[in-house]
Amino acid sequence: MKKRVKGTAPANAWDVTKWADLPDKTAQARYRIVREGKRNRIVTVSKKRRQVLEGLMQRPVISASRARLSDKVLHLKRENYVDIETLVYANEEGGEFGVYFLKCDVQYLGDVSTRTKGRK
């Protein structure tokens, strides 16, 4: 959901200029998504989706980044049931930019083992 709001973006919002700015966790991991009034979901994410999710778990992320996060946010919302809100703020130049906010509780459950069952 996208909302236009008055005021200024949070001072702690993460202005990501490159993927390396986000947490470097990219291995496949499981998370519990807890959304109010809905059943909990266990999801598995990896690579750039995990980086975005880990970043959102720390603080809001500016959506107008040079790293093009919007595609990963869309996948997290649609495929992984993560409740992410976009608030749109006006900037000094007359344009707009959005900030992504995590609106549900996300609990890290651990990395997924890459070992195959039966192997030692």
Summary of the structure (lengths in Angstrom):
residues: 120
radius of gyration: 15.7
end to end distance: 46.6
largest distance: 60.7
contacts: 310
relative contact order: 0.27
helix: 22%
strand: 32%
